């Protein structure tokens, strides 16, 4: 029997696991996909919101600001890249200045530090490619950018380092009460008995909640489509640039990524398809059209890929956290849409503390808060890299030419505590396949390495688990 089973291996589930591992107990995280960070957490804007737009007094506002404040220390402990590049909200019409002022005042109520309304002159000095039609902007210096893959994997690895068990490729079909105040978590493989359950199942969080509580919630998947541009476009803007938000959210943003690309999006379209991560010609056209209203000289010819993600939109547009009144020791992390990535550290800390208090779990004396990232040769001097290659020649064998990723980095990603098991897992951890050719050249080599390290045939290597096999037959008969 476990003390706690966490359902969902996105950034929130992994954050709960990491902070829960500060306590003594037996903990298990279940993820239906072949890897962590395969749902909402892998397809978002990759930004840490300052916290000025969430409605004052809401859980969204509270945990956004708390999570943003936690990021510098968390990034240091987990050895992940994070930068406060600041964010701007553009006002394109003087008639909308009262709305910009209201956003500023809302941010002050939320406790966001350093907010300013700046005039057009200063705005264009900061961001020369902002449209000349912009008359003012809200400047939030605490806005930041992060790698959502790296953050989620690092949280998971640190949790494993501190004793949490991860079971990937494990789909939960039912949660129901067991004997003596326990919960039964029923999977396709077995039934787990646990004292507590944490529901961090993303767009499926409403399904799990409604299995155990009479107070029903409704989660609508909200699809957002994005364009990712090459690193040659990464200097188009330096801050994350929004336009004034509307009914469906913050609108299309233009932002540099932590790795130097340019990211544009998302759209916002409600859907009933819980797996609907397809892009559309109309959606991507909308991204381009709306982005150009705020930013000039966007080099769309440098687009290297497009993608879509689903946000778990709760009909009250609010996070649902903690125990339902009629489901003791079942802890919701439901309705986690934007600013979910920003809020994840604070949500993870809060829910872990709630679980520990409910179960009376003592704190560990030997909790290890730090995790060391794999070697990144690009951060080394030429002499240091040369020395590394002499000691470990794999770091001198470049597999991904676009991103200059070595075999040594790929091996480290596969051999890590939460190791990659498919092409996308390697891509998320190392960026092999993330460049201009999108894996066109390096994928076969990565497949060879995966097959050798995992001890399987290349026919068994998948893009992203499940039925996503890469080899479907042979061009010639076997000899």
Backbone torsions as a table, in degrees:
resi	resn	phi	psi	omega
1	UNK	NA	139.0	177.8
2	UNK	-94.7	155.5	169.0
3	UNK	-75.1	-40.5	-179.2
4	UNK	-147.2	135.5	169.7
5	UNK	-113.0	125.1	176.9
6	UNK	-99.9	128.4	-180.0
7	UNK	-106.6	112.1	179.4
8	UNK	119.6	122.8	-177.9
9	UNK	-108.4	35.3	171.2
10	UNK	-83.5	-168.1	-175.3
11	UNK	-65.2	-34.2	179.7
12	UNK	-71.8	-46.1	178.5
13	UNK	-59.5	-43.1	179.5
14	UNK	-69.3	-32.4	176.1
15	UNK	-66.9	-43.0	176.2
16	UNK	-59.9	-45.6	-179.4
17	UNK	-59.8	-43.9	-177.7
18	UNK	-64.3	-46.1	-177.8
19	UNK	-75.5	-29.0	176.7
20	UNK	-69.8	-26.8	-179.1
21	UNK	-70.5	-3.0	172.6
22	UNK	-73.0	-12.2	-175.2
23	UNK	-111.3	158.3	177.2
24	UNK	-81.2	130.2	-179.6
25	UNK	163.7	176.3	178.1
26	UNK	-108.9	120.8	-172.9
27	UNK	-129.1	143.6	-179.1
28	UNK	-139.0	136.5	174.5
29	UNK	-111.5	130.8	178.4
30	UNK	-109.8	131.8	177.2
31	UNK	-133.6	128.7	-174.8
32	UNK	-71.8	-26.4	-178.4
33	UNK	-85.4	177.6	-176.6
34	UNK	-76.4	-6.3	-174.3
35	UNK	-156.8	167.0	169.8
36	UNK	-76.6	166.6	174.5
37	UNK	60.1	47.0	-178.9
38	UNK	-111.7	-1.8	-179.7
39	UNK	-111.7	-127.8	-179.6
40	UNK	-56.3	-34.7	-174.6
41	UNK	-66.5	-20.6	-178.2
42	UNK	-93.8	-12.4	-173.0
43	UNK	-133.6	73.9	179.9
44	UNK	-141.7	-169.9	-173.7
45	UNK	-82.1	-4.7	175.3
46	UNK	58.1	33.1	-179.1
47	UNK	-122.2	152.6	172.7
48	UNK	-102.4	107.6	-177.8
49	UNK	-67.8	143.2	176.5
50	UNK	-66.6	-36.6	176.8
51	UNK	110.8	20.0	-176.1
52	UNK	-85.9	-17.2	-171.5
53	UNK	-101.0	-23.3	177.4
54	UNK	-63.7	139.3	-175.5
55	UNK	-58.8	130.1	-178.7
56	UNK	-56.1	137.0	178.3
57	UNK	91.0	-6.2	-179.5
58	UNK	-88.8	163.6	173.6
59	UNK	-65.1	-34.4	177.1
60	UNK	-56.7	-46.9	-179.6
61	UNK	-66.1	-45.8	-177.1
62	UNK	-59.4	-52.6	-173.2
63	UNK	-79.0	-23.8	172.6
64	UNK	-61.4	-52.5	-177.4
65	UNK	-65.4	-42.7	178.8
66	UNK	-62.9	-44.0	-179.7
67	UNK	-64.1	-41.3	178.3
68	UNK	-61.3	-40.8	179.2
69	UNK	-67.1	-28.1	-179.4
70	UNK	-77.5	-20.2	-168.4
71	UNK	-60.3	-44.1	-178.7
72	UNK	-58.0	-45.3	-179.4
73	UNK	-69.7	-40.6	178.9
74	UNK	-63.3	-42.0	178.5
75	UNK	-62.1	-38.0	178.2
76	UNK	-66.9	-45.3	-178.1
77	UNK	-65.1	-40.0	-175.5
78	UNK	-94.0	-2.5	176.7
79	UNK	58.4	52.7	178.4
80	UNK	-120.8	152.0	179.8
81	UNK	-73.3	135.6	177.3
82	UNK	-153.4	137.1	179.1
83	UNK	-141.1	133.9	173.5
84	UNK	-86.6	92.6	179.1
85	UNK	-91.6	-6.4	179.9
86	UNK	78.3	159.7	178.6
87	UNK	-133.8	151.5	-179.9
88	UNK	-125.8	139.1	171.6
89	UNK	-114.9	117.3	-173.9
90	UNK	-83.3	138.8	170.0
91	UNK	-110.3	118.6	-172.4
92	UNK	-99.0	-5.0	-176.2
93	UNK	-146.5	134.1	-179.0
94	UNK	-60.6	-26.4	178.1
95	UNK	-64.7	-20.7	-179.3
96	UNK	-94.0	3.2	179.9
97	UNK	-58.2	-37.3	175.7
98	UNK	-60.5	-34.9	177.1
99	UNK	-67.5	-38.9	176.7
100	UNK	-64.5	-41.3	178.0
101	UNK	-62.7	-40.5	179.3
102	UNK	-64.2	-37.0	177.8
103	UNK	-65.6	-41.4	176.9
104	UNK	-59.7	-47.4	-178.5
105	UNK	-66.6	-35.7	176.4
106	UNK	-63.5	-41.0	177.2
107	UNK	-62.0	-40.0	176.9
108	UNK	-62.2	-41.9	177.8
109	UNK	-61.7	-33.8	-179.1
110	UNK	-78.3	-9.4	178.9
111	UNK	87.8	20.4	179.6
112	UNK	-74.3	130.0	-176.4
113	UNK	-87.9	146.2	168.1
114	UNK	79.7	10.2	-177.0
115	UNK	-65.1	140.6	175.3
116	UNK	-144.1	147.7	165.3
117	UNK	-98.6	122.0	-176.2
118	UNK	-111.7	152.4	-178.4
119	UNK	-84.0	174.7	-175.3
120	UNK	-61.7	-37.3	-177.6
121	UNK	-62.6	-49.8	-179.5
122	UNK	-66.4	-38.5	179.0
123	UNK	-56.7	-47.6	-176.3
124	UNK	-75.7	-21.5	171.1
125	UNK	-69.3	-39.4	179.9
126	UNK	-72.6	-42.2	-175.6
127	UNK	-133.7	89.8	-175.8
128	UNK	-60.7	-23.1	-177.7
129	UNK	-90.2	2.6	173.6
130	UNK	-67.2	142.4	-178.6
131	UNK	-52.9	140.2	177.0
132	UNK	-66.8	-12.3	178.7
133	UNK	-79.0	-14.6	-179.3
134	UNK	-67.9	132.2	-176.4
135	UNK	-104.6	-18.1	-179.2
136	UNK	-170.3	173.6	177.9
137	UNK	-157.2	154.7	169.8
138	UNK	-93.1	123.8	-179.6
139	UNK	-105.2	125.6	179.4
140	UNK	-123.9	98.1	-175.0
141	UNK	-67.5	-15.3	-178.0
142	UNK	-87.2	-2.8	173.8
143	UNK	-63.8	149.7	-176.6
144	UNK	-147.7	176.7	177.3
145	UNK	-131.0	148.4	-175.5
146	UNK	-150.6	165.7	171.6
147	UNK	-94.9	112.2	-177.6
148	UNK	-64.9	-32.5	176.9
149	UNK	-64.8	-51.1	-178.1
150	UNK	-61.4	-39.1	-179.4
151	UNK	-65.7	-45.3	-178.3
152	UNK	-66.7	-46.1	179.3
153	UNK	-61.8	-41.7	-179.2
154	UNK	-64.3	-42.2	175.9
155	UNK	-59.7	-44.4	179.8
156	UNK	-64.9	-43.7	179.8
157	UNK	-63.4	-40.0	178.9
158	UNK	-66.7	-35.5	176.2
159	UNK	-64.7	-44.3	177.8
160	UNK	-62.4	-42.2	178.2
161	UNK	-56.0	-30.7	-178.4
162	UNK	-102.5	18.0	167.8
163	UNK	103.8	0.4	179.4
164	UNK	-78.1	135.7	177.7
165	UNK	-89.5	133.1	177.2
166	UNK	-112.0	128.7	175.0
167	UNK	-119.6	105.7	-179.3
168	UNK	-91.9	161.5	-177.9
169	UNK	63.4	32.6	-176.4
170	UNK	-124.4	105.2	-176.8
171	UNK	-91.8	129.6	177.5
172	UNK	-87.2	126.4	179.8
173	UNK	-102.0	-24.2	-178.0
174	UNK	-160.1	147.3	170.2
175	UNK	-127.8	129.2	178.5
176	UNK	-150.6	160.4	-179.4
177	UNK	-63.6	143.5	174.1
178	UNK	-108.5	-156.8	-179.1
179	UNK	-86.4	150.5	173.0
180	UNK	54.2	44.0	174.3
181	UNK	77.5	13.0	179.2
182	UNK	-92.2	172.9	173.8
183	UNK	-119.9	145.6	173.8
184	UNK	-106.2	122.9	176.6
185	UNK	-108.6	110.2	-172.2
186	UNK	-99.0	121.3	178.5
187	UNK	-112.3	177.6	177.9
188	UNK	-69.6	-16.3	-175.3
189	UNK	-104.7	-36.2	-174.3
190	UNK	-165.1	174.8	175.0
191	UNK	-112.0	125.5	179.4
192	UNK	-101.5	140.7	176.5
193	UNK	-105.5	132.7	-176.6
194	UNK	-147.6	152.3	177.1
195	UNK	-76.7	-28.5	-177.7
196	UNK	-145.9	155.3	177.4
197	UNK	-127.8	137.4	170.9
198	UNK	-112.5	121.4	-178.1
199	UNK	-95.4	98.6	178.2
200	UNK	-123.5	47.5	-168.7
201	UNK	-92.6	18.9	173.7
202	UNK	61.3	-128.5	-177.9
203	UNK	-65.5	-17.7	177.8
204	UNK	-93.8	5.6	-177.6
205	UNK	-63.7	-33.0	177.1
206	UNK	-66.6	-35.6	178.4
207	UNK	-61.8	-47.2	-179.6
208	UNK	-67.1	-44.0	178.3
209	UNK	-56.3	-45.2	-175.5
210	UNK	-70.8	-13.5	173.8
211	UNK	-72.0	-26.1	-169.4
212	UNK	-118.0	-12.1	-175.0
213	UNK	-126.9	145.0	174.8
214	UNK	-78.8	-18.1	177.7
215	UNK	-86.7	92.1	-171.2
216	UNK	-74.6	148.2	173.2
217	UNK	-124.3	159.3	-179.1
218	UNK	-126.6	119.6	178.1
219	UNK	-107.6	126.3	176.5
220	UNK	-108.7	124.3	173.7
221	UNK	-65.1	128.8	178.7
222	UNK	-115.9	111.1	-174.5
223	UNK	-82.4	135.9	175.7
224	UNK	-126.3	128.4	-178.9
225	UNK	-104.1	145.2	-174.5
226	UNK	-133.7	156.7	167.5
227	UNK	-117.5	136.0	175.4
228	UNK	-115.3	125.2	-178.6
229	UNK	-104.4	158.2	-178.1
230	UNK	-62.2	163.2	179.1
231	UNK	-62.7	-21.7	177.2
232	UNK	-65.0	-16.5	177.8
233	UNK	-100.5	2.1	-171.5
234	UNK	-67.1	-17.2	-179.6
235	UNK	-95.3	8.4	179.6
236	UNK	-57.3	-43.0	172.0
237	UNK	-134.8	157.2	178.6
238	UNK	-107.6	-30.4	176.8
239	UNK	-99.4	168.1	170.5
240	UNK	-82.3	122.0	-172.2
241	UNK	-112.0	118.0	176.5
242	UNK	-105.8	166.3	163.2
243	UNK	-108.9	163.8	-178.3
244	UNK	-52.1	129.9	-175.0
245	UNK	-67.5	155.3	178.4
246	UNK	-121.0	-162.9	-174.8
247	UNK	-61.3	-38.5	-175.8
248	UNK	-91.6	9.6	175.0
249	UNK	130.3	-154.4	-171.4
250	UNK	-81.4	-6.4	177.6
251	UNK	77.1	-172.6	-178.2
252	UNK	-74.6	128.9	177.4
253	UNK	-113.8	160.9	173.0
254	UNK	-126.9	123.3	-173.9
255	UNK	-147.2	145.2	166.9
256	UNK	-71.4	153.5	173.3
257	UNK	-98.9	166.5	-178.2
258	UNK	-65.1	-20.2	-179.4
259	UNK	-99.1	2.8	172.8
260	UNK	99.6	3.5	174.8
261	UNK	-83.5	-179.5	172.5
262	UNK	-118.8	129.2	-178.0
263	UNK	-116.3	135.3	-178.2
264	UNK	-133.0	131.8	178.8
265	UNK	145.7	-171.1	-2.3
266	UNK	-104.3	170.7	163.5
267	UNK	-78.3	-179.2	177.3
268	UNK	-146.6	102.7	-178.7
269	UNK	-131.3	119.3	177.0
270	UNK	-71.9	141.7	-177.8
271	UNK	-143.7	159.2	173.9
272	UNK	-98.8	0.6	-178.8
273	UNK	-90.0	108.3	-176.7
274	UNK	-75.1	-4.7	176.8
275	UNK	-120.6	14.6	-170.9
276	UNK	-81.2	70.8	-179.5
277	UNK	-101.1	25.1	176.7
278	UNK	-78.4	149.2	171.8
279	UNK	-93.2	161.5	179.9
280	UNK	-131.5	151.8	177.2
281	UNK	-60.4	-41.3	-179.1
282	UNK	-65.7	-41.8	-179.2
283	UNK	-64.9	-43.8	-179.2
284	UNK	-70.0	-32.7	174.6
285	UNK	-64.2	-37.7	177.6
286	UNK	-65.2	-39.6	176.9
287	UNK	-58.3	-48.7	-178.9
288	UNK	-63.3	-45.1	-176.7
289	UNK	-63.6	-45.8	-175.7
290	UNK	-72.8	-34.6	179.6
291	UNK	-64.2	-38.0	-177.0
292	UNK	-71.0	-15.1	175.2
293	UNK	-69.5	-26.7	-178.4
294	UNK	-106.5	-29.1	-174.7
295	UNK	-126.1	129.7	176.5
296	UNK	-93.6	162.6	172.3
297	UNK	62.0	32.4	174.8
298	UNK	-74.4	122.1	-177.0
299	UNK	-84.3	74.8	-175.1
300	UNK	-60.4	-20.8	176.9
301	UNK	-64.4	-15.8	179.3
302	UNK	-90.9	11.6	177.0
303	UNK	-64.0	128.3	179.9
304	UNK	-108.8	-20.3	176.0
305	UNK	-164.6	165.6	172.3
306	UNK	-131.8	156.3	179.2
307	UNK	-158.1	168.3	177.9
308	UNK	-137.7	149.8	175.9
309	UNK	-133.0	163.7	179.2
310	UNK	-113.3	130.6	173.4
311	UNK	-102.3	145.5	-178.5
312	UNK	-87.2	88.0	-175.7
313	UNK	-85.8	117.2	176.1
314	UNK	-88.2	140.6	-170.0
315	UNK	-61.6	-22.5	174.7
316	UNK	-90.2	2.4	-179.3
317	UNK	51.2	57.6	-178.1
318	UNK	-152.9	148.1	171.5
319	UNK	-66.8	143.6	173.8
320	UNK	-115.0	110.9	-172.2
321	UNK	-128.5	140.2	174.3
322	UNK	98.0	-167.3	-172.6
323	UNK	-84.8	129.6	168.6
324	UNK	-62.5	156.1	-175.7
325	UNK	-63.5	-24.4	-175.4
326	UNK	-115.3	22.0	-179.7
327	UNK	-142.9	79.7	-176.8
328	UNK	-63.7	135.1	178.4
329	UNK	65.3	21.7	167.6
330	UNK	-111.0	117.9	-171.3
331	UNK	-113.2	117.4	179.9
332	UNK	-82.7	138.9	159.9
333	UNK	-127.3	73.4	-170.3
334	UNK	-113.5	157.7	-179.8
335	UNK	66.7	32.5	-176.1
336	UNK	-87.7	86.3	172.9
337	UNK	-107.5	-173.6	179.2
338	UNK	-51.9	127.8	14.0
339	UNK	-97.4	55.7	-173.5
340	UNK	-62.3	-41.9	178.6
341	UNK	-61.8	-42.5	179.8
342	UNK	-65.5	-38.1	-175.4
343	UNK	-83.3	-14.8	-171.0
344	UNK	-53.5	-45.0	179.7
345	UNK	-60.1	-41.4	-178.8
346	UNK	-71.2	-37.9	176.4
347	UNK	-64.0	-45.0	179.9
348	UNK	-58.8	-43.2	178.8
349	UNK	-64.7	-44.8	-177.8
350	UNK	-64.0	-48.5	-177.0
351	UNK	-68.1	-39.1	176.9
352	UNK	-59.8	-42.2	178.4
353	UNK	-65.5	-39.7	177.5
354	UNK	-62.4	-43.7	179.4
355	UNK	-63.4	-47.4	-178.3
356	UNK	-60.9	-39.4	179.1
357	UNK	-68.0	-42.9	-178.6
358	UNK	-65.1	-37.4	-176.8
359	UNK	-95.4	-1.9	-179.0
360	UNK	57.1	51.2	-179.7
361	UNK	-88.2	130.0	178.0
362	UNK	-77.9	151.9	176.7
363	UNK	-73.9	148.8	176.0
364	UNK	-79.0	147.9	170.7
365	UNK	-89.4	-19.0	-174.1
366	UNK	-111.3	22.6	176.7
367	UNK	-61.8	133.9	178.9
368	UNK	-106.1	108.2	-174.5
369	UNK	-82.1	-10.0	-173.1
370	UNK	-106.8	151.1	176.4
371	UNK	-138.8	133.4	-179.3
372	UNK	-96.4	125.7	178.7
373	UNK	-70.7	155.8	174.5
374	UNK	-60.4	161.1	179.8
375	UNK	-61.2	132.5	172.8
376	UNK	-112.9	102.3	-176.4
377	UNK	-58.5	-25.3	-178.3
378	UNK	-68.6	-14.6	177.1
379	UNK	-92.4	-2.8	-178.1
380	UNK	-93.9	157.2	169.5
381	UNK	-73.1	166.8	178.9
382	UNK	-60.2	-40.5	179.5
383	UNK	-66.2	-40.1	179.0
384	UNK	-66.0	-41.4	178.8
385	UNK	-64.6	-42.5	179.1
386	UNK	-60.8	-41.1	178.4
387	UNK	-65.1	-40.2	177.6
388	UNK	-61.0	-44.2	-178.4
389	UNK	-65.8	-35.5	176.4
390	UNK	-63.0	-39.0	-178.8
391	UNK	-79.9	-39.2	-177.7
392	UNK	-133.8	89.9	-173.2
393	UNK	-57.3	-21.8	-179.5
394	UNK	-59.7	-25.9	-179.4
395	UNK	-77.3	-5.0	174.4
396	UNK	-101.1	1.0	-179.3
397	UNK	-103.3	101.5	-176.6
398	UNK	-79.5	122.9	-179.9
399	UNK	-97.5	-46.5	179.2
400	UNK	-103.1	107.8	-176.3
401	UNK	-72.9	-34.2	-178.4
402	UNK	-60.4	-46.2	-175.7
403	UNK	-103.2	-0.2	179.4
404	UNK	57.4	51.0	-179.5
405	UNK	-99.2	129.5	-175.9
406	UNK	-91.7	163.9	175.5
407	UNK	-61.9	-33.7	179.0
408	UNK	-60.2	-40.3	179.3
409	UNK	-68.0	-37.7	178.9
410	UNK	-67.4	-42.1	176.9
411	UNK	-61.8	-41.3	178.8
412	UNK	-62.2	-38.2	179.8
413	UNK	-66.1	-36.6	-179.6
414	UNK	-75.2	-35.5	-174.3
415	UNK	-89.4	-1.6	-177.1
416	UNK	-70.0	166.9	-178.3
417	UNK	-56.7	-31.3	176.8
418	UNK	-118.9	65.1	-166.6
419	UNK	-71.5	151.0	177.0
420	UNK	-66.8	142.7	-179.8
421	UNK	-126.0	0.7	179.5
422	UNK	-152.5	176.6	-176.5
423	UNK	-61.0	-44.2	-179.7
424	UNK	-66.1	-32.3	176.8
425	UNK	-64.1	-41.2	175.5
426	UNK	-65.6	-41.5	-179.0
427	UNK	-61.1	-44.7	-178.4
428	UNK	-65.4	-34.6	-175.4
429	UNK	-85.7	-30.8	-172.5
430	UNK	-119.4	-18.3	-173.1
431	UNK	77.1	9.9	172.7
432	UNK	-67.5	116.1	-174.8
433	UNK	99.1	1.7	-177.6
434	UNK	-94.8	-3.5	-173.0
435	UNK	-89.3	-157.5	-172.6
436	UNK	-59.9	-38.4	-176.2
437	UNK	-86.9	-4.8	177.2
438	UNK	52.7	41.9	175.4
439	UNK	87.8	3.4	-177.3
440	UNK	-58.6	-34.0	-179.2
441	UNK	-99.1	-38.2	-171.2
442	UNK	-89.9	-17.4	-175.2
443	UNK	-55.9	-45.5	179.4
444	UNK	-60.3	-39.1	178.9
445	UNK	-67.7	-40.3	178.1
446	UNK	-63.6	-38.7	177.3
447	UNK	-61.8	-41.3	177.4
448	UNK	-59.3	-45.1	-178.3
449	UNK	-66.1	-45.2	178.6
450	UNK	-58.7	-47.1	-178.4
451	UNK	-61.2	-43.3	-180.0
452	UNK	-65.4	-44.4	-177.2
453	UNK	-70.9	-35.6	-177.5
454	UNK	-88.5	-8.7	179.0
455	UNK	69.7	37.5	-179.5
456	UNK	-130.2	170.5	174.7
457	UNK	-74.9	152.2	175.7
458	UNK	-61.1	-24.3	177.8
459	UNK	-62.9	-22.3	-178.8
460	UNK	-90.5	-7.5	-179.9
461	UNK	-78.4	132.3	-177.8
462	UNK	-114.4	166.2	172.6
463	UNK	-74.4	-46.6	-176.1
464	UNK	-150.4	44.6	179.2
465	UNK	72.8	-173.8	176.5
466	UNK	56.2	-133.1	-178.3
467	UNK	-96.6	31.4	-175.3
468	UNK	-101.2	39.4	179.8
469	UNK	-58.6	146.2	-177.1
470	UNK	-92.2	-26.4	-178.7
471	UNK	-109.3	120.0	-177.4
472	UNK	-110.4	-3.1	179.2
473	UNK	171.8	-168.7	179.3
474	UNK	-121.2	146.3	177.4
475	UNK	-76.0	-26.6	179.7
476	UNK	-130.2	156.2	176.3
477	UNK	-66.6	144.7	177.7
478	UNK	-67.4	141.6	179.4
479	UNK	-84.9	NA	NA
